[in-house]
Amino acid sequence: MTQSIAEQSVEELGGEGSVLARQRRDHAELECLMGLYESGRGTREERRRTLKDVVQLTFSHAFAEETLLWPALRRLAPDGEELTARVESEHQRINDLVTEMERIGADDPRHDELAAEAFALIRQDIRDEEDLLLPRLRDALDAARLRRLGSVWESVRRTAPTRPHPVVPRRPPANAVLGVPLSAFDRARDLLPAGTRAPRGRTLVAAGFCLAAAWLIGRAVRRGR
């Protein structure tokens, strides 16, 4: 049985720059942030900032996985399609939960219930990735390729959307065409105080862009048939 990356040393994962080591560091940071939020410690504003950090890291991390890692896994592993479909489903459910949290606002009694459900899914997603998906990449790629992949993955993560966008597909190229332009919108929102909702006009502009891009992608696909 393939060993979980949670049980392997950094050297076994291909070194500090390996995509597997980078993934594991993000997972550890997410666990720390979720635990801090769940502890109830800190002021209301501090807890909002912690939740904001969870959301930003979750969505940029998942976008980089879906854009770069999961297509590679589908090429390299016989069960890659099944495994990536499983985590993509988890990502979509997290997306839906956080979207609903943002819609109702932090003062709604259901907000923390939705956060707890989202955190449980994030933890399940981490287990699935570390135990099932990422070991397949370790088996298929040598340390040098894992480090090169890690460098590209980090670049994608740092320019990825940081908020939920239900209209953005989970797979490339459509996710990149729709998601990357929304990253600028997300990162502008990230500069606002935690809990601030996006101005309605800017939200409509972003939605309009998504619809236009979706139409262009559909048109290109039809032409390619």
Stockholm file with secondary structure:
# STOCKHOLM 1.0

chainA/1-225         MTQSIAEQSVEELGGEGSVLARQRRDHAELECLMGLYESGRGTREERRRTLKDVVQLTFSHAFAEETLLWPALRRLAPDGEELTARVESEHQRINDLVTEMERIGADDPRHDELAAEAFALIRQDIRDEEDLLLPRLRDALDAARLRRLGSVWESVRRTAPTRPHPVVPRRPPANAVLGVPLSAFDRARDLLPAGTRAPRGRTLVAAGFCLAAAWLIGRAVRRGR
#=GR chainA/1-225 SS CCCCGGGSCTTTTTSTTSHHHHHHHHHHHHHHHHHHHHHTCSCHHHHHHHHHHHHHHHHHHHHHIIIIIHHHHHHHCTTHHHHHHHHHHHHHHHHHHHHHHHHHCTTSTTHHHHHHHHHHHHHHHHHHIIIIIHHHHHHHSCHHHHHHHHHHHHHHHHTSCCSCCTTSCSSTTHHHHHHHHHHHHHHHHHTSCTTCCCCHHHHHHHHHHHHHHHHHHHHHHHHHC
#=GC SS_cons         CCCCGGGSCTTTTTSTTSHHHHHHHHHHHHHHHHHHHHHTCSCHHHHHHHHHHHHHHHHHHHHHIIIIIHHHHHHHCTTHHHHHHHHHHHHHHHHHHHHHHHHHCTTSTTHHHHHHHHHHHHHHHHHHIIIIIHHHHHHHSCHHHHHHHHHHHHHHHHTSCCSCCTTSCSSTTHHHHHHHHHHHHHHHHHTSCTTCCCCHHHHHHHHHHHHHHHHHHHHHHHHHC
//
